[in-house]
């Protein structure tokens, strides 16, 4: 199949390095992973043919990234990976990010570049993510690891809908931080905050991608558009 007519999720799974390329072109491969490259690029005002050519080059030369072959990973192992790599990480990341954001807003509130409202937004994200992850841990993941994944269409659809909400929250996070860009002369606390936010943002995008385009596709494939 032509690369242009494959979904972003399919391409992200199959081509190491594709996720970085999509991110560079502002193509939403996690929540919008069911869109074809052609459709997604047109919506973003990007050159679909040029992106396809870059993907083809990645396919040809391969990648040095240590990307797992998800097709060889069973359901239980994939769930354990998500729990350890993403759920545990978010629970460590967010309390410290909230603390740092509060400090920056208290100390630098008079600065025009101060991300006013960031601590509150991160607090809201932490609450929403905790609720989301607990639903997965208590309902969806036990169904999958217990062999009932084929019956999990409804909870998977709910989780996909919440992933869209998380994506919108990330866009708000980027807006509050001017695309996570430090102002000139930023202090160490501000620098640590934005470094942590960038890591959190990248982890959450990868988290959603791994669930939407890998795990959930095994039981409730999304219609490609």
BELTA-V270085 format. One line per field, one symbol per residue. ss: DSSP state (h for helix, s for strand, l for the rest). psi: psi as a letter, one per 20 degrees, with the letter a starting at -180 (. if undefined). burial: + if it has 16 or more other C-alpha atoms within 10 Angstrom, else -. A space follows every 50 residues. Layout:
ss->???
psi->???
burial->???
//
This chain:
ss->llhhhlshhhhhhhlllhhhhhhhlllllllllllshhhhhhhhlllhhh hhhhhhhhhhhllllllllhhhllhhhhhhhhhhhhhhhhhhhhhhhhhh hhhhhhhllllllllllhhhhhhhhhhhhhhhhhhhhhhhhhhhhlllhh hlhhhhhhhhhhhhhhhhhhhhhhhhlllllllllllhhhhhhhhhhhhh hhhhhhhhhhhhhhhhhhlllllll
psi->qphhjqqhgghhhhopihhgggghjlpnifhkiiqqgggggghikroghh ghhhghhgggiaqiqmpqnhhjprgghgghgggghgghghhhggghhggh gggghghkhiphjpmpigggghgggggghggghhgghhfgghgghjjkhi jjgghghghhghhgghghhhhgghghjlklpprpjqrhggghghghgggg ghghghggghggifghhhhmpqpp.
burial->--++-++++++++-+++++-++----+++++++++++++++------+-- ++--+--+----------------+--++--++--++--+---+--++-+ +++++--+----++++-++-+++-++--+--++--+---++-+++---+- -+--++--++-++--++-++--++-++--+-+-------++-++++++-+ +-++++++++++++++--++-+---
//
